[in-house]
Structures are given as C-alpha cells and as structure tokens.
Amino acid sequence: MNLILLLVAVLFLAYTNGANDNFKGVATLFGSRTASYRQALAWATVTTFAGSLTALWLSGGLIRVFSGKGLVPAALTTDPSFLLAVGLGASFTVFLATMTGFPISTTHALTGALVGAGWMAAGPQINLGKLGQSFFLPLAASPILSLGLTTLLYPTFRRGRERVGVTKQLCLCVGPVREPVIVQQGGAAILSSTGARLTVGELSQCVEQYQGVLLGIDAQRVLDFLHYLSAGAVSFARGLNDTPKIVALLIAAQALHMDARASFFLVGAAMAVGGILSARRVARTMSERITSMNHGQGFSANLVTSVLVILASRLGTPVSTTHVSCGALFGIGLANGAVRRGMVQSIILSWLITLPLAACLGAALYRFF
C-alpha cells in the first residue's frame, strides 16, 4: 500500500514542482512582453519536458544525492515509509507556496523533508557534515553568484549594443503594429507618426524596442530570437536539474521495479501538467513583481541562469533553479534601478521558511506512517 502511495506522492510532487517552477525560465519573455502568457508557457512546457527526458543520461549524480545516501542510514533510503514522508513533506510545502504565489525551491523542500524524516527516523545518525557540504553550501551560494554575474553581465552587453549603434525606442502596441513614441520634456508622450498625445493608460502599455542592424538582420529580431533561445535553455536546464531529484524517490524504492525511462517520462509529464494548469500565480510574481525589464535585461538574466544550472546538473551539485533565476532577476533589478525591494524581501523570507517547514512536515509524516 505504501508503494502505491509513494508513486502518487512522487507524481504530486512533480505536479507541484511544475506549477511552481515551469514558468520561471520564461518569466523574462512574459515580463518584457516578448511573448504572451500562453506563448511563454507553451515554450516552457516543451523545453522543460525535453530537459526532463535528457536528464536520464546526464543527471545521474543528482539521483544519488537525493536518494539520501550518506545523509541518513542506508536502510532508510529504501524504506517506502521514509520515502513517502519525504515526497509528501516536500509536495505540501511547494503546494502551499504555489497557492500563495511565492517562487520557492523544490530542492530546498526536498532537502528539508529528507532532514526532518531522517531525524525522526535515525536521530543523531544523520550526517550533518554532508548536509552542510553537499546541500546548504551550493543552495546558499548559487543565488549570490547569479546576482553578481547578472549585475556585471548586463552593463557589458549594454555597452556592446551601444558601440555597434543599436539604440532603444519606446513603442506603443496598436494591434499587431508597434508605433514609435517620443517622450517630451516634462514627461508627455506622443506618437511620432501622428503627433497624438498618449494617455496615462496608453503610456503604461508601451514597451522598449531596439533599433539598428546586427549582422545584416534587424536588431530586435535578433534579440527576440536570442531571448527565446535563452529562455528555452533555462527551462531545459530546469528539467535537467529538477527531474532526477524527484525520480530519486522512485528509484530508491527498488520494490516498485520501475524502469528508469518510465520514471523520467512520468515525472516529466506530471511537471508539464502542473505548469499548464497551475503556474499563473507564480508567473505573475516572477514576471512583474520583482522588477520591470526589457528584452536585453531578460536575455542577460536567462543566459546566466541557464549556464549555472546546466553546469550544476552535469556536476551533480544540488543548486536550486528558483534561487538562481530569482538571483538573476534581483541582479537585473539592481542594474536598472527598478528592483521592488519589498517583494524581494518577501521571496527571501519564503526561502528561509521552506526548509524548516518541509522538515517539520517530513518528520510528522514519517511518524504518522
């Protein structure tokens, strides 16, 4: 019975992971108005699922880390009651965060549930040294690293753009057409084509667009292509990084005799469904409530996130895609001076709560089972 419940718990964890995480890779596409919500979500779903399937060959190290081996006694890592407590403890934590619109880390939730259930089951036999070295250090360092790299990278890209003569133009979307806007002294804005003065509501819908040519191609088209590519890379990296952590719970329960390929497919599919049905609240937080951004800023944040997460997945290092992507957005907010500090503080507080909440749930659920 516990084995069936474990399968349900793992799929529920994958669903909540998709709901909380799937949109993070494409948040900059929606936030910069490069894509609509549906277009961004479709791109996230396809590329994340591709990453989930590719993880079967590239992310074996994460399966070993999140099986609990070395952290708790070996006998626990194949105990269905222990694995069930970990899966449900992490799922409920991520589900609560998703319902309130906070982007938290499934990695953090799994780590907390592993510690809580492990402490309830084995007490002092839990390996605190491995906990600090293999889990806490990369989880704490990754958002700081992504913030720093993004803060440095975007101004470098901006200077390069200016040197090749690509400039920014404020535009108002009128149906499928983007009309150039001129901002006068005093803040008034008019359409350059007709001289009509824009209302406050119209001005709030304006977006920045790039003017110029790169390699003989319109600069805006080049940047849109690169922005989509970088967003897809982040989503692919997220599938690559998160799927094996969840699959580890199924692989560890050897009594299920589940084929590895079937496990990765099921988890990837549940993540896709979670993103399609329940991503909107976290999407709004990531796209609009951390900082405003333009196309170039979104591309810079995605580039840093995708490189760091893919590298960590290949090395078997348990970083959080959430922490890395949010750290990059924090960096963009600092670089453009538009960071919303209250929201950043709320997100960081939700990160601090994640691990102890998941640990308490994991401990209580293990005791129950």
C-alpha positions as CSV (number, residue, x, y, z in Angstrom):
1,M,0.0,0.0,0.0
2,N,2.8,2.4,0.9
3,L,4.4,1.8,-2.5
4,I,1.2,2.9,-4.3
5,L,1.0,5.9,-2.1
6,L,4.7,6.7,-2.8
7,L,4.0,6.7,-6.6
8,V,1.1,9.1,-6.0
9,A,3.2,11.3,-3.8
10,V,6.0,11.5,-6.3
11,L,3.6,12.4,-9.1
12,F,2.0,15.1,-6.9
13,L,5.5,16.4,-6.1
14,A,6.2,16.6,-9.8
15,Y,2.9,18.4,-10.4
16,T,3.5,21.0,-7.7
17,N,7.1,21.4,-9.0
18,G,5.7,22.2,-12.5
19,A,3.2,24.6,-11.0
20,N,5.8,26.5,-9.1
21,D,8.8,26.2,-11.4
22,N,7.8,25.7,-15.0
23,F,7.2,29.4,-15.8
24,K,10.5,30.6,-14.2
25,G,12.5,30.0,-17.3
26,V,10.2,32.1,-19.5
27,A,9.3,34.8,-16.9
28,T,11.5,37.3,-18.7
29,L,9.7,36.6,-22.0
30,F,6.4,37.5,-20.5
31,G,7.7,40.3,-18.3
32,S,9.4,42.1,-21.2
33,R,6.3,41.5,-23.4
34,T,8.3,39.5,-25.9
35,A,5.7,36.8,-25.6
36,S,2.1,36.4,-24.4
37,Y,1.4,34.3,-21.3
38,R,0.3,31.3,-23.4
39,Q,3.2,31.5,-25.8
40,A,5.7,31.7,-23.0
41,L,4.0,28.8,-21.1
42,A,4.0,26.6,-24.3
43,W,7.7,27.2,-24.9
44,A,8.4,26.5,-21.2
45,T,6.4,23.2,-21.3
46,V,8.2,21.9,-24.4
47,T,11.7,22.8,-23.4
48,T,11.3,21.6,-19.8
49,F,9.9,18.3,-20.9
50,A,12.9,17.9,-23.2
51,G,15.2,18.6,-20.3
52,S,13.4,16.0,-18.2
53,L,13.9,13.3,-20.7
54,T,17.6,14.3,-21.3
55,A,18.2,14.1,-17.6
56,L,18.1,10.3,-17.9
57,W,21.5,10.4,-19.4
58,L,23.1,13.5,-17.9
59,S,22.0,13.9,-14.3
60,G,22.7,10.6,-12.6
61,G,24.7,12.4,-9.9
62,L,21.6,14.2,-8.6
63,I,19.7,10.9,-8.3
64,R,22.5,9.6,-5.9
65,V,22.4,12.9,-3.9
66,F,18.7,13.0,-3.4
67,S,18.3,9.3,-2.6
68,G,19.5,10.3,0.9
69,K,22.6,8.0,0.7
70,G,25.3,9.3,3.0
71,L,22.9,11.7,4.7
72,V,20.8,9.1,6.5
73,P,21.4,5.4,7.3
74,A,21.4,3.2,4.2
75,A,18.5,1.2,5.4
76,L,16.2,4.2,5.4
77,T,16.9,5.1,1.7
78,T,14.9,2.1,0.5
79,D,12.2,2.3,3.2
80,P,8.9,3.2,1.5
81,S,7.6,4.9,4.7
82,F,10.6,7.2,4.8
83,L,10.5,8.0,1.0
84,L,6.7,8.6,1.3
85,A,7.2,11.1,4.1
86,V,9.9,12.9,2.1
87,G,7.8,13.1,-1.0
88,L,4.7,14.3,0.7
89,G,6.6,16.7,3.0
90,A,8.2,18.4,0.0
91,S,5.0,18.3,-2.0
92,F,2.8,20.0,0.6
93,T,5.5,22.7,1.1
94,V,5.7,23.5,-2.6
95,F,1.9,23.4,-3.0
96,L,1.4,25.9,-0.2
97,A,3.9,28.3,-1.8
98,T,2.3,27.9,-5.2
99,M,-1.1,28.8,-3.9
100,T,0.3,32.0,-2.4
101,G,2.3,32.9,-5.5
102,F,5.8,32.6,-4.0
103,P,8.6,31.0,-6.1
104,I,10.3,28.6,-3.7
105,S,12.8,25.8,-4.3
106,T,11.7,22.2,-4.7
107,T,15.4,21.4,-4.0
108,H,15.1,23.2,-0.6
109,A,11.8,21.4,0.1
110,L,13.2,18.0,-0.6
111,T,16.3,18.7,1.4
112,G,14.2,19.8,4.4
113,A,11.9,16.8,4.1
114,L,15.0,14.5,3.9
115,V,16.4,16.0,7.1
116,G,13.1,16.1,9.0
117,A,12.1,12.5,8.2
118,G,15.7,11.3,8.6
119,W,16.0,13.0,12.1
120,M,12.7,11.4,13.2
121,A,13.8,8.0,12.0
122,A,17.5,8.0,12.9
123,G,18.1,10.9,15.3
124,P,21.8,11.6,15.7
125,Q,22.8,9.2,13.0
126,I,22.0,11.8,10.4
127,N,25.2,13.1,8.7
128,L,25.3,16.8,9.4
129,G,28.6,17.3,7.7
130,K,27.3,16.0,4.4
131,L,24.2,18.2,4.9
132,G,26.3,21.3,5.0
133,Q,28.8,20.4,2.3
134,S,26.5,18.8,-0.3
135,F,23.3,20.7,0.3
136,F,23.5,24.0,2.2
137,L,26.6,25.4,0.6
138,P,25.5,25.2,-3.1
139,L,22.0,26.3,-2.2
140,A,23.2,29.4,-0.4
141,A,25.9,30.3,-2.8
142,S,24.0,29.9,-6.1
143,P,21.7,33.0,-5.9
144,I,24.5,35.2,-4.8
145,L,26.6,34.0,-7.7
146,S,23.8,34.5,-10.2
147,L,23.0,38.0,-8.8
148,G,26.7,39.1,-9.1
149,L,27.2,37.7,-12.6
150,T,24.0,39.3,-13.9
151,T,24.8,42.6,-12.4
152,L,28.1,42.6,-14.2
153,L,27.0,41.0,-17.5
154,Y,24.1,43.2,-18.4
155,P,26.0,46.5,-18.4
156,T,28.7,44.8,-20.5
157,F,26.0,43.8,-23.1
158,R,24.5,47.3,-23.0
159,R,27.9,48.9,-23.8
160,G,28.4,46.4,-26.6
161,R,25.0,47.2,-28.0
162,E,25.7,50.9,-27.9
163,R,29.0,50.5,-29.6
164,V,27.5,48.8,-32.7
165,G,24.9,51.5,-33.0
166,V,21.8,49.7,-31.7
167,T,19.5,52.1,-29.8
168,K,16.3,51.8,-27.8
169,Q,13.0,53.1,-29.0
170,L,9.8,53.4,-26.9
171,C,6.8,51.9,-28.7
172,L,3.1,51.6,-28.3
173,C,1.5,48.3,-29.5
174,V,-1.5,49.1,-31.7
175,G,-2.9,45.8,-32.7
176,P,0.0,43.9,-34.4
177,V,1.9,47.1,-35.1
178,R,4.3,48.8,-32.8
179,E,4.2,52.6,-33.2
180,P,7.3,54.7,-32.1
181,V,6.7,57.0,-29.2
182,I,8.5,60.3,-28.4
183,V,8.8,61.3,-24.8
184,Q,8.9,65.1,-24.5
185,Q,10.4,67.2,-21.7
186,G,8.1,67.1,-18.7
187,G,7.1,63.5,-19.3
188,A,4.4,63.9,-22.0
189,A,4.5,61.3,-24.8
190,I,3.2,61.5,-28.3
191,L,3.0,59.0,-31.3
192,S,5.7,60.1,-33.8
193,S,3.6,59.0,-36.7
194,T,0.5,61.2,-35.9
195,G,1.5,63.5,-33.1
196,A,-1.3,62.2,-30.9
197,R,-0.7,62.6,-27.2
198,L,-0.9,59.4,-25.2
199,T,-3.0,58.9,-22.1
200,V,-1.5,57.6,-18.9
201,G,-3.2,54.2,-19.6
202,E,-1.7,54.0,-23.1
203,L,1.7,55.0,-21.9
204,S,1.7,52.2,-19.3
205,Q,1.3,49.7,-22.2
206,C,4.4,51.0,-24.0
207,V,7.4,48.7,-24.5
208,E,11.1,49.3,-25.4
209,Q,12.2,48.1,-28.8
210,Y,15.7,48.0,-30.3
211,Q,16.6,49.9,-33.5
212,G,19.5,49.0,-35.7
213,V,21.1,46.1,-37.5
214,L,23.2,43.2,-36.3
215,L,24.9,41.0,-39.0
216,G,22.6,42.4,-41.6
217,I,19.4,41.5,-39.6
218,D,17.0,43.7,-37.7
219,A,18.4,44.0,-34.1
220,Q,15.0,43.5,-32.5
221,R,14.5,40.2,-34.4
222,V,18.0,39.0,-33.4
223,L,17.4,39.8,-29.7
224,D,13.9,38.2,-29.7
225,F,15.5,35.0,-31.2
226,L,18.3,35.0,-28.6
227,H,15.8,35.8,-25.8
228,Y,13.6,32.8,-26.8
229,L,16.7,30.6,-27.0
230,S,18.0,31.7,-23.6
231,A,14.5,31.1,-22.0
232,G,14.3,27.7,-23.6
233,A,17.8,27.0,-22.2
234,V,16.7,27.9,-18.7
235,S,13.6,25.7,-18.9
236,F,15.7,22.8,-20.4
237,A,18.2,23.3,-17.6
238,R,15.4,23.2,-15.0
239,G,14.0,20.0,-16.4
240,L,17.5,18.6,-16.4
241,N,18.1,19.7,-12.8
242,D,14.8,19.0,-11.1
243,T,13.5,15.8,-12.7
244,P,16.3,13.5,-11.3
245,K,15.8,14.9,-7.8
246,I,12.1,13.7,-7.8
247,V,12.8,10.5,-9.7
248,A,15.3,9.6,-7.0
249,L,12.4,8.8,-4.7
250,L,11.1,6.2,-7.1
251,I,14.5,4.7,-8.0
252,A,15.3,4.3,-4.3
253,A,12.1,2.3,-3.7
254,Q,13.5,-0.7,-5.5
255,A,10.4,-2.8,-4.7
256,L,8.5,-0.8,-7.3
257,H,10.7,-2.3,-10.1
258,M,10.0,0.8,-12.2
259,D,12.1,1.2,-15.4
260,A,14.2,4.4,-15.2
261,R,12.9,5.7,-18.6
262,A,9.3,5.3,-17.4
263,S,10.1,7.1,-14.2
264,F,11.6,10.1,-16.0
265,F,8.7,10.2,-18.5
266,L,6.1,10.1,-15.8
267,V,7.7,12.8,-13.7
268,G,8.4,15.0,-16.7
269,A,4.7,14.6,-17.8
270,A,3.4,15.5,-14.3
271,M,5.6,18.5,-14.2
272,A,4.3,19.7,-17.6
273,V,0.7,19.2,-16.5
274,G,1.3,21.2,-13.3
275,G,2.8,24.1,-15.2
276,I,-0.1,24.2,-17.7
277,L,-2.8,24.1,-15.1
278,S,-1.4,26.0,-12.1
279,A,1.5,28.3,-13.0
280,R,-0.2,31.6,-13.3
281,R,0.2,32.9,-9.7
282,V,4.0,32.3,-9.6
283,A,4.2,33.5,-13.2
284,R,2.9,36.9,-12.2
285,T,5.4,37.2,-9.3
286,M,8.4,36.3,-11.4
287,S,7.4,38.3,-14.5
288,E,6.1,41.5,-12.9
289,R,6.5,41.8,-9.2
290,I,10.3,41.6,-8.8
291,T,11.4,44.2,-11.3
292,S,10.5,45.7,-14.7
293,M,12.7,44.6,-17.5
294,N,13.3,45.0,-21.2
295,H,14.4,42.4,-23.8
296,G,18.2,42.8,-23.3
297,Q,17.8,42.5,-19.5
298,G,15.7,39.4,-19.8
299,F,18.2,37.8,-22.1
300,S,21.1,38.5,-19.7
301,A,19.3,37.0,-16.7
302,N,18.4,33.9,-18.7
303,L,21.9,33.4,-20.0
304,V,23.4,33.4,-16.5
305,T,20.7,31.1,-15.1
306,S,20.9,28.5,-17.9
307,V,24.7,28.3,-17.8
308,L,24.9,27.9,-14.0
309,V,22.0,25.4,-13.7
310,I,23.2,23.2,-16.6
311,L,26.8,23.2,-15.2
312,A,25.5,22.3,-11.7
313,S,23.3,19.5,-13.2
314,R,26.2,18.0,-15.0
315,L,28.4,18.1,-11.9
316,G,25.6,16.6,-9.6
317,T,25.5,19.8,-7.5
318,P,22.1,20.4,-5.9
319,V,21.5,24.1,-6.8
320,S,18.0,25.5,-7.0
321,T,16.8,26.8,-10.3
322,T,14.5,29.0,-8.4
323,H,17.3,30.6,-6.4
324,V,19.5,31.0,-9.5
325,S,16.7,32.5,-11.7
326,C,15.5,34.8,-8.9
327,G,19.0,35.8,-8.1
328,A,19.5,36.8,-11.8
329,L,16.3,38.9,-11.7
330,F,17.4,40.6,-8.4
331,G,20.6,41.4,-10.3
332,I,18.7,42.9,-13.2
333,G,16.6,45.0,-10.7
334,L,19.8,46.3,-9.2
335,A,21.3,47.1,-12.6
336,N,18.3,49.0,-13.9
337,G,17.3,50.5,-10.5
338,A,13.8,49.1,-10.7
339,V,14.0,46.3,-8.1
340,R,11.0,46.1,-5.8
341,R,12.7,45.5,-2.5
342,G,9.5,44.6,-0.6
343,M,8.8,41.7,-2.9
344,V,12.5,40.6,-2.9
345,Q,12.4,40.5,0.9
346,S,9.2,38.5,0.9
347,I,10.6,36.0,-1.5
348,I,13.8,35.6,0.6
349,L,11.7,35.1,3.7
350,S,9.7,32.3,1.9
351,W,13.0,30.7,1.1
352,L,14.1,30.8,4.8
353,I,10.7,29.2,5.8
354,T,10.8,26.5,3.2
355,L,13.4,24.2,4.7
356,P,12.1,24.2,8.3
357,L,8.5,23.8,7.2
358,A,9.4,20.9,4.9
359,A,11.5,19.3,7.7
360,C,8.6,19.5,10.2
361,L,6.2,18.1,7.7
362,G,8.6,15.3,6.8
363,A,9.2,14.4,10.4
364,A,5.4,14.4,11.2
365,L,4.6,12.3,8.2
366,Y,7.3,9.8,8.9
367,R,6.0,9.5,12.5
368,F,2.4,9.0,11.1
369,F,3.4,6.3,8.6
